[in-house]
Amino acid sequence: MIWIFLGIVLIASILAAIRGVLGPTASDRIIALDNLTTITTAGLVLLGYLFQRYIYIDVSLIYGVLSFVGVLTLARYMEGGL
């Protein structure tokens, strides 16, 4: 069952990467990057569950927070407020 979820995460990652490359505007690329980091965080949690290594969950939490801060910074930069 976990392999099905990992397959779904892989397919979603590929689709988000394609959207990031082909996005017509910069905001589309930023949204695709945010989506890709969210999917990566979910993949890390699934891998942590699969291997029974809880360090993956800690890494995914830190990765999620850094992703959030990065997207906020890029959004502020695009608005011209940075």
Buried (B, 14 or more C-beta within 10 A) or exposed (E): EEEEBBEBBEEBBEBBBEBBEEBEEEEEBBBBBBBBBBBBBBBBBBBBBEEEEEEBBEBBEEBBEEBEEBBEEBBEEEEEEE
